[in-house]
Amino acid sequence: MGLMDLTAVELGKKIQNREVSVMEAVQASLDAIKKTEPHSNAFVTIAEEAAIERAKEVQRRMDDGTLFGALAGVPVAVKDNLCTRGIRTTCCSKILADFVPFYTAQAVQNLENAGAIVIGKTNMDEFAMGSTTETSYFGATKNPWKETCVPGGSSGGSCAAVAAEVCSFALGSDTGGSIRQPSSFCGVTGLKPTYGTVSRYGLVAYGSSLDQIGPIAKDVTDCAAILEVIASYDKKDSTSVLRKDLNFTSALQDDVKGMKIGIPKGYFGEGLDREVQDAVLAAAKILEEKGAIVEEFELGLVEYAIPAYYVIACAEASSNLARFDGVKYGYRADTYEGLHNMYKKSRSEGFGTEVKRRIMLGSFVLSSGYYDAYYLKALRTKALLKQEFDKAFARFDLILGPVAPSTAPQIGSSLDDPMKMYLGDIYTIAVNLAGLPGISLPCGLDHEGLPIGLQLIGDCFCENKILRAAYALECTRAYRHSPLACGTI
């Protein structure tokens, strides 16, 4: 077993016990990336020199006793919309292709303070707008389980890197399922925390009221340990929440007796692949056998989640992306006539098709005459949807359901039909609209050997409940969810 076969916590323990040096761990990650990257395209930037220098510093501090912790010396990949000082941050867009930030995102800084080592920046859908990692300016990422399939998106590069075991864990961002859906497609575990738990400072904004940073790892234990490090109150983020209940690893108990779990009937209707349905319901049966109380119920307004989400997300995106105009930083057109022409040409040449589509939709719903009809109505729907979840959590501790309607689709099969891609977010976007925590973890494989993901949703600030149930379910798995362990790559 190689070092990258280990979970982040397992590798961290070996480093702490001096069984492995920090440099050995970093070199193992770099070697694995070099071996797989030419065909996987999971990374946009590999920070080899910075990682090696950082490894020396971390090892020195561990040797003199000033640095210790579960993630000290462990290599981490960071999604390319999280700013990293001195390391290129592109959002996988031509308009930011050469941008190097002068500051680091708070979540990444928290990891570095704990001794984790940034190994590189991962591929993603351009400005996190997409569900397949195919809208990236740097080309599509391939799913490690089957290279003709997408890894999901927008955090597809991070999930593919963890699944291919070229890094110990990764950070992603989740605006409408962008951690959970690719985690499902790549057979890894991804956690979207309650809105405000992890600082958004340094995250290049897509939908400011929806975005949240979270961990992507090999198992639930890793996700809990990583969340303990990255969660913090931050005065630089006006939406940051001061929480005292940040001991997430205490929830890792193989005990769900008496826990009430609800299954929305509407999640298991038309459009859901039968193999996905069977795998998710089989997992629910396991939790029931372990002592949980599992019941079906009606979750109202689910059918309105997708239109409300895309109106709100695109409206916020059109505002957030207005800053990329070719004036102070980013791409500027080579030839133009006057200031306004420079704006138009720089943005037309710098943004990709999907980003332009969402900017145009957002600008439309915010325009005079349509603001009340679309944007305000979407905000009211968002509030009503939150009320439906409040009613559900008055009865249940958790909600259980699928992450996506199917397993990973073939590369090239989604971009020609944007509406089909948008509808694929049906099970994930409501969580972001309501600001809830949710986790995706593997629960089986389909007939092609592709991973199937299960989603557990909790009430606000109830990460410990979903971690407890996820850990209990994970304890029943008799196999490793890795294409390497399963012999597919």
C-alpha positions as CSV (number, residue, x, y, z in Angstrom):
1,M,0.0,0.0,0.0
2,G,1.4,3.4,-1.0
3,L,1.1,6.6,1.0
4,M,-1.6,8.0,-1.3
5,D,-3.7,4.9,-0.6
6,L,-4.1,6.1,3.0
7,T,-6.8,8.5,4.2
8,A,-5.8,11.9,5.2
9,V,-6.1,11.1,8.9
10,E,-4.2,7.8,8.5
11,L,-1.3,9.6,6.7
12,G,-1.3,12.3,9.3
13,K,-0.8,9.8,12.0
14,K,2.1,8.2,10.2
15,I,3.7,11.6,9.9
16,Q,3.1,12.4,13.5
17,N,4.6,9.1,14.6
18,R,7.7,9.7,12.4
19,E,7.0,6.6,10.3
20,V,6.9,8.9,7.2
21,S,8.5,12.3,6.6
22,V,6.5,15.2,5.3
23,M,8.8,15.3,2.2
24,E,8.0,11.6,1.5
25,A,4.3,12.4,1.7
26,V,4.5,15.4,-0.6
27,Q,6.8,13.6,-3.1
28,A,4.4,10.6,-3.2
29,S,1.6,13.0,-4.2
30,L,3.6,14.8,-6.8
31,D,4.7,11.5,-8.3
32,A,1.2,10.2,-8.5
33,I,0.0,13.5,-10.1
34,K,2.8,13.3,-12.7
35,K,1.8,9.7,-13.5
36,T,-1.9,10.3,-14.0
37,E,-2.2,14.0,-15.0
38,P,-1.4,13.8,-18.7
39,H,-4.6,11.9,-19.3
40,S,-6.8,12.8,-16.3
41,N,-6.6,16.7,-16.5
42,A,-7.6,17.0,-12.8
43,F,-5.2,19.8,-12.2
44,V,-4.8,23.3,-13.7
45,T,-1.6,24.2,-11.7
46,I,0.8,21.9,-9.9
47,A,2.6,23.8,-7.2
48,E,5.7,21.6,-7.0
49,E,8.3,24.1,-5.9
50,A,6.0,25.8,-3.4
51,A,4.9,22.4,-2.0
52,I,8.5,21.2,-1.5
53,E,9.6,24.4,0.2
54,R,6.5,24.2,2.4
55,A,7.2,20.5,3.3
56,K,10.6,21.5,4.6
57,E,9.1,24.3,6.8
58,V,6.3,22.0,8.1
59,Q,8.8,19.2,8.9
60,R,11.0,21.7,10.8
61,R,8.1,23.0,12.9
62,M,6.9,19.4,13.7
63,D,10.5,18.5,14.7
64,D,10.7,21.4,17.1
65,G,7.3,20.8,18.5
66,T,5.6,24.0,17.4
67,L,3.3,22.3,14.9
68,F,1.1,19.3,15.4
69,G,-2.3,18.1,14.4
70,A,-4.3,15.6,12.4
71,L,-3.5,17.1,9.0
72,A,0.1,18.4,9.5
73,G,2.2,17.4,6.5
74,V,-0.7,16.0,4.5
75,P,-1.0,17.1,0.8
76,V,-4.2,18.8,-0.2
77,A,-5.6,19.9,-3.6
78,V,-7.5,23.1,-3.8
79,K,-10.3,24.0,-6.2
80,D,-9.1,26.8,-8.6
81,N,-11.7,29.3,-7.4
82,L,-10.0,29.6,-4.0
83,C,-7.4,32.3,-3.9
84,T,-3.8,31.1,-3.1
85,R,-1.1,33.7,-2.6
86,G,1.6,33.3,-5.2
87,I,-0.2,30.4,-6.9
88,R,-2.2,31.0,-10.0
89,T,-6.0,31.1,-9.5
90,T,-7.9,31.0,-12.7
91,C,-11.5,29.9,-12.0
92,C,-10.7,27.9,-15.2
93,S,-11.6,30.9,-17.3
94,K,-9.6,32.6,-20.0
95,I,-10.4,35.9,-18.4
96,L,-8.3,34.9,-15.3
97,A,-5.9,32.6,-17.0
98,D,-2.8,34.4,-15.6
99,F,-4.1,35.8,-12.4
100,V,-1.9,35.3,-9.3
101,P,-3.5,36.5,-6.0
102,F,-1.7,38.4,-3.3
103,Y,-3.7,36.8,-0.5
104,T,-5.0,33.4,0.5
105,A,-8.6,32.3,1.0
106,Q,-9.3,31.9,4.8
107,A,-10.3,28.2,4.5
108,V,-7.0,27.5,2.7
109,Q,-5.1,29.6,5.3
110,N,-6.7,27.6,8.1
111,L,-5.4,24.4,6.5
112,E,-1.9,25.8,6.1
113,N,-2.0,27.0,9.7
114,A,-2.7,23.3,10.6
115,G,0.3,22.2,8.6
116,A,-1.5,20.9,5.4
117,I,0.4,21.4,2.2
118,V,-1.2,22.8,-1.0
119,I,-0.1,20.5,-3.8
120,G,-1.9,22.2,-6.6
121,K,-5.1,23.8,-8.0
122,T,-7.8,21.6,-9.5
123,N,-9.8,21.9,-12.7
124,M,-13.5,23.0,-12.5
125,D,-16.3,24.3,-14.6
126,E,-15.6,27.9,-15.5
127,F,-16.5,30.1,-12.5
128,A,-18.2,27.0,-11.1
129,M,-20.9,27.2,-13.7
130,G,-21.6,23.7,-14.8
131,S,-22.2,20.1,-13.6
132,T,-19.6,18.2,-15.6
133,T,-16.2,20.1,-15.5
134,E,-16.5,20.4,-19.3
135,T,-16.9,24.2,-19.4
136,S,-13.4,24.7,-18.2
137,Y,-11.1,26.8,-20.4
138,F,-8.4,24.2,-19.8
139,G,-10.5,21.2,-21.1
140,A,-12.5,18.5,-19.5
141,T,-11.4,16.4,-16.5
142,K,-11.9,12.6,-16.9
143,N,-13.6,10.4,-14.3
144,P,-11.0,8.0,-12.8
145,W,-13.5,5.2,-12.7
146,K,-14.2,5.4,-16.4
147,E,-12.3,8.0,-18.5
148,T,-15.0,8.3,-21.1
149,C,-17.3,9.7,-18.4
150,V,-17.4,13.1,-16.7
151,P,-16.4,13.5,-13.0
152,G,-19.3,15.8,-12.3
153,G,-19.0,19.4,-11.4
154,S,-18.2,22.0,-10.7
155,S,-15.6,20.6,-8.3
156,G,-14.9,17.7,-10.7
157,G,-11.1,18.2,-10.6
158,S,-11.0,18.0,-6.8
159,C,-13.2,14.9,-6.7
160,A,-11.2,13.2,-9.5
161,A,-7.9,13.9,-7.7
162,V,-9.1,12.3,-4.5
163,A,-10.7,9.3,-6.3
164,A,-7.5,8.7,-8.3
165,E,-5.5,8.9,-5.0
166,V,-3.1,11.5,-6.2
167,C,-3.7,13.7,-3.1
168,S,-5.0,12.9,0.4
169,F,-7.9,15.2,0.3
170,A,-9.2,18.3,-1.5
171,L,-11.3,21.5,-1.0
172,G,-14.3,22.3,-3.2
173,S,-17.1,24.8,-3.3
174,D,-20.8,24.0,-3.4
175,T,-23.3,26.5,-4.9
176,G,-26.0,24.0,-6.0
177,G,-24.4,20.6,-5.4
178,S,-20.9,21.2,-6.7
179,I,-19.2,19.2,-3.9
180,R,-21.9,16.5,-3.5
181,Q,-22.7,15.6,-7.1
182,P,-19.1,15.1,-8.3
183,S,-18.3,13.2,-5.1
184,S,-21.2,10.9,-6.0
185,F,-19.9,10.5,-9.6
186,C,-16.3,9.8,-8.4
187,G,-17.1,7.6,-5.5
188,V,-15.7,9.8,-2.8
189,T,-17.2,11.6,0.3
190,G,-18.0,15.3,0.1
191,L,-19.5,17.5,2.7
192,K,-21.3,20.8,2.1
193,P,-21.5,22.6,5.5
194,T,-24.2,24.9,6.8
195,Y,-24.0,28.3,5.1
196,G,-21.7,30.6,7.1
197,T,-19.8,27.8,8.8
198,V,-16.7,28.1,6.6
199,S,-15.5,31.6,5.6
200,R,-16.0,32.6,2.0
201,Y,-13.2,35.1,2.1
202,G,-11.0,34.4,-0.9
203,L,-13.6,32.3,-2.7
204,V,-14.3,33.9,-6.1
205,A,-18.0,34.4,-5.8
206,Y,-20.6,32.8,-8.1
207,G,-23.8,33.0,-6.0
208,S,-22.9,34.8,-2.8
209,S,-26.0,33.7,-0.9
210,L,-25.5,30.1,-1.9
211,D,-21.7,29.4,-2.1
212,Q,-20.1,27.4,0.6
213,I,-16.6,25.7,0.9
214,G,-16.3,22.2,2.0
215,P,-14.1,19.1,2.2
216,I,-13.8,16.2,-0.3
217,A,-12.1,13.1,1.1
218,K,-12.0,9.3,1.0
219,D,-14.2,8.8,4.0
220,V,-16.4,10.4,6.6
221,T,-13.7,10.5,9.3
222,D,-11.5,12.7,7.0
223,C,-14.4,15.0,6.2
224,A,-15.1,15.6,9.9
225,A,-11.4,16.2,10.7
226,I,-11.0,18.6,7.8
227,L,-14.2,20.5,8.7
228,E,-12.9,21.0,12.2
229,V,-9.9,22.8,10.7
230,I,-11.5,25.0,8.0
231,A,-14.6,26.0,10.0
232,S,-14.1,29.3,11.7
233,Y,-15.6,32.7,12.3
234,D,-14.1,35.4,10.1
235,K,-14.8,39.1,10.4
236,K,-13.7,39.5,6.7
237,D,-16.8,37.5,5.7
238,S,-20.1,39.3,6.6
239,T,-22.0,36.0,6.3
240,S,-19.7,34.1,8.6
241,V,-21.3,32.6,11.7
242,L,-19.8,32.3,15.2
243,R,-20.2,28.7,16.2
244,K,-19.1,27.0,19.3
245,D,-20.0,23.4,18.3
246,L,-17.0,22.7,16.0
247,N,-16.0,19.3,17.5
248,F,-17.2,17.3,14.5
249,T,-15.0,14.2,15.0
250,S,-17.0,13.5,18.2
251,A,-19.9,12.6,16.0
252,L,-18.1,9.6,14.6
253,Q,-20.1,6.9,16.4
254,D,-21.5,3.7,14.9
255,D,-24.8,4.3,16.5
256,V,-28.1,5.5,14.9
257,K,-30.5,3.9,17.3
258,G,-33.6,6.1,17.6
259,M,-32.5,8.5,14.9
260,K,-35.5,9.5,12.7
261,I,-34.7,9.6,9.0
262,G,-37.2,10.9,6.4
263,I,-37.3,9.9,2.7
264,P,-39.1,12.4,0.5
265,K,-41.5,10.5,-1.8
266,G,-40.9,13.1,-4.6
267,Y,-37.2,12.2,-4.8
268,F,-38.0,8.7,-6.0
269,G,-40.3,9.4,-8.9
270,E,-39.9,9.7,-12.6
271,G,-36.4,10.4,-13.9
272,L,-34.5,8.5,-11.2
273,D,-32.4,5.7,-12.5
274,R,-33.5,2.3,-11.1
275,E,-30.0,1.3,-10.0
276,V,-29.6,4.5,-8.1
277,Q,-32.9,4.1,-6.5
278,D,-32.2,0.6,-5.4
279,A,-28.8,1.4,-4.0
280,V,-30.1,4.4,-2.0
281,L,-33.0,2.5,-0.6
282,A,-30.8,-0.4,0.3
283,A,-28.6,2.0,2.3
284,A,-31.7,3.3,4.0
285,K,-32.6,-0.3,4.9
286,I,-29.2,-0.8,6.5
287,L,-29.7,2.3,8.7
288,E,-33.1,1.0,9.7
289,E,-31.6,-2.4,10.6
290,K,-29.1,-0.5,12.8
291,G,-31.9,1.1,14.8
292,A,-32.9,4.2,12.9
293,I,-36.6,5.0,12.3
294,V,-37.0,5.4,8.5
295,E,-40.3,6.9,7.1
296,E,-41.4,8.3,3.8
297,F,-42.9,11.8,3.7
298,E,-44.0,14.6,1.4
299,L,-41.5,17.4,1.0
300,G,-43.4,20.3,-0.6
301,L,-42.3,22.8,-3.3
302,V,-39.4,20.6,-4.5
303,E,-40.5,21.1,-8.1
304,Y,-39.9,24.8,-7.8
305,A,-36.4,24.5,-6.5
306,I,-34.7,24.4,-9.9
307,P,-36.3,27.6,-11.4
308,A,-35.9,29.5,-8.1
309,Y,-32.2,28.4,-7.9
310,Y,-31.2,29.4,-11.4
311,V,-32.9,32.8,-11.2
312,I,-31.2,33.6,-7.9
313,A,-27.8,32.1,-8.8
314,C,-27.7,33.7,-12.2
315,A,-28.8,37.1,-10.9
316,E,-26.0,37.0,-8.3
317,A,-23.5,35.8,-10.9
318,S,-24.3,38.6,-13.3
319,S,-23.5,41.0,-10.4
320,N,-20.4,39.2,-9.1
321,L,-18.9,38.8,-12.6
322,A,-19.3,42.5,-13.5
323,R,-15.9,43.2,-12.0
324,F,-14.1,41.2,-14.7
325,D,-13.9,44.0,-17.3
326,G,-10.3,44.0,-18.4
327,V,-9.4,47.2,-16.6
328,K,-7.5,46.3,-13.4
329,Y,-6.7,42.6,-13.8
330,G,-7.5,39.6,-15.9
331,Y,-7.7,39.3,-19.7
332,R,-8.0,42.4,-21.9
333,A,-8.7,42.3,-25.6
334,D,-5.8,43.0,-27.8
335,T,-7.6,45.5,-30.1
336,Y,-10.5,47.8,-29.2
337,E,-11.9,51.2,-29.9
338,G,-12.7,53.2,-26.7
339,L,-13.5,52.1,-23.2
340,H,-17.0,50.5,-23.8
341,N,-15.7,48.5,-26.7
342,M,-12.8,47.3,-24.5
343,Y,-15.4,46.1,-21.9
344,K,-17.4,44.3,-24.6
345,K,-14.5,42.6,-26.4
346,S,-12.7,41.6,-23.2
347,R,-15.7,40.0,-21.7
348,S,-16.9,38.4,-25.0
349,E,-13.5,36.9,-25.6
350,G,-12.7,36.1,-21.9
351,F,-15.9,34.3,-20.8
352,G,-17.1,30.9,-22.1
353,T,-20.5,30.0,-23.5
354,E,-22.1,28.8,-20.2
355,V,-20.9,31.8,-18.2
356,K,-22.3,34.2,-20.9
357,R,-25.6,32.3,-20.8
358,R,-25.9,32.7,-17.0
359,I,-24.8,36.3,-17.0
360,M,-27.4,37.1,-19.6
361,L,-30.2,35.3,-17.7
362,G,-29.1,37.0,-14.5
363,S,-29.1,40.4,-16.1
364,F,-32.5,39.8,-17.6
365,V,-34.2,38.8,-14.3
366,L,-32.7,41.8,-12.6
367,S,-33.8,44.3,-15.3
368,S,-36.5,46.8,-15.0
369,G,-39.9,45.3,-15.5
370,Y,-38.8,41.7,-14.8
371,Y,-37.2,42.1,-11.3
372,D,-40.6,41.6,-9.5
373,A,-41.8,38.9,-11.8
374,Y,-38.7,36.7,-11.6
375,Y,-36.1,37.7,-9.0
376,L,-38.4,38.6,-6.1
377,K,-40.7,35.7,-6.8
378,A,-37.6,33.4,-6.7
379,L,-36.6,34.9,-3.3
380,R,-40.1,34.2,-2.0
381,T,-40.0,30.7,-3.2
382,K,-36.6,30.2,-1.5
383,A,-38.2,31.4,1.8
384,L,-41.1,29.0,1.4
385,L,-38.8,26.1,0.6
386,K,-36.9,26.8,3.8
387,Q,-40.2,26.6,5.7
388,E,-40.9,23.2,4.1
389,F,-37.5,22.0,5.4
390,D,-38.3,23.4,8.8
391,K,-41.5,21.4,8.9
392,A,-39.6,18.3,7.9
393,F,-36.9,18.7,10.6
394,A,-39.6,19.1,13.2
395,R,-40.3,15.4,12.5
396,F,-37.0,14.0,11.4
397,D,-33.3,14.3,12.4
398,L,-32.2,13.7,8.8
399,I,-33.4,13.5,5.2
400,L,-32.1,10.8,3.0
401,G,-32.1,10.7,-0.8
402,P,-30.1,10.3,-4.0
403,V,-27.5,12.9,-5.0
404,A,-28.1,12.7,-8.8
405,P,-30.7,11.0,-11.0
406,S,-28.0,8.8,-12.6
407,T,-24.4,7.8,-12.4
408,A,-21.7,9.8,-14.4
409,P,-22.8,10.5,-18.0
410,Q,-20.5,10.2,-21.0
411,I,-18.2,13.2,-21.8
412,G,-19.8,15.3,-24.5
413,S,-23.4,14.2,-23.7
414,S,-24.5,17.1,-21.5
415,L,-23.3,20.4,-23.0
416,D,-25.6,20.2,-26.0
417,D,-28.6,20.2,-23.7
418,P,-28.2,22.8,-20.9
419,M,-31.7,22.2,-19.6
420,K,-31.0,18.5,-19.0
421,M,-27.8,19.5,-17.2
422,Y,-29.7,22.0,-15.0
423,L,-32.4,19.4,-14.2
424,G,-29.7,17.0,-13.0
425,D,-29.3,19.3,-9.9
426,I,-32.8,18.5,-8.7
427,Y,-31.7,16.7,-5.5
428,T,-28.9,19.1,-4.4
429,I,-29.9,22.7,-5.1
430,A,-32.7,22.9,-2.4
431,V,-30.0,22.3,0.2
432,N,-28.2,25.5,-0.9
433,L,-31.4,27.5,-1.1
434,A,-32.1,26.6,2.5
435,G,-28.5,27.0,3.7
436,L,-28.5,23.4,5.0
437,P,-25.6,21.0,5.5
438,G,-25.5,17.9,3.3
439,I,-23.1,15.0,2.7
440,S,-22.6,12.7,-0.2
441,L,-21.1,9.2,0.4
442,P,-20.8,6.1,-1.8
443,C,-23.5,3.5,-1.4
444,G,-22.8,1.1,-4.4
445,L,-21.9,0.6,-8.0
446,D,-24.0,0.4,-11.1
447,H,-23.8,-2.3,-13.8
448,E,-20.9,-0.5,-15.5
449,G,-19.0,-0.3,-12.2
450,L,-19.6,3.5,-11.8
451,P,-20.2,4.8,-8.2
452,I,-23.6,5.6,-6.8
453,G,-23.9,8.3,-4.2
454,L,-26.2,8.7,-1.2
455,Q,-27.2,12.1,0.2
456,L,-27.9,12.9,3.9
457,I,-29.3,16.3,4.7
458,G,-29.5,17.9,8.1
459,D,-31.0,21.0,9.7
460,C,-28.9,24.1,10.0
461,F,-25.8,23.6,12.2
462,C,-26.6,19.8,12.5
463,E,-23.5,18.5,10.8
464,N,-22.9,16.1,13.7
465,K,-26.1,14.3,13.0
466,I,-25.3,13.7,9.3
467,L,-21.7,12.8,10.2
468,R,-23.0,10.3,12.7
469,A,-25.4,8.6,10.3
470,A,-22.9,8.7,7.5
471,Y,-20.2,7.1,9.7
472,A,-22.6,4.4,10.8
473,L,-23.4,3.6,7.2
474,E,-19.8,3.7,6.2
475,C,-18.9,1.1,8.9
476,T,-21.0,-1.5,7.0
477,R,-19.0,-1.1,3.7
478,A,-17.0,-4.2,2.9
479,Y,-15.1,-2.6,0.0
480,R,-13.0,0.5,-0.7
481,H,-14.6,3.1,-2.9
482,S,-11.6,3.8,-5.2
483,P,-11.1,2.9,-8.8
484,L,-7.5,1.8,-7.8
485,A,-8.8,-0.5,-5.1
486,C,-11.5,-1.9,-7.4
487,G,-8.9,-2.4,-10.2
488,T,-10.5,-0.1,-12.8
489,I,-7.3,2.1,-13.2
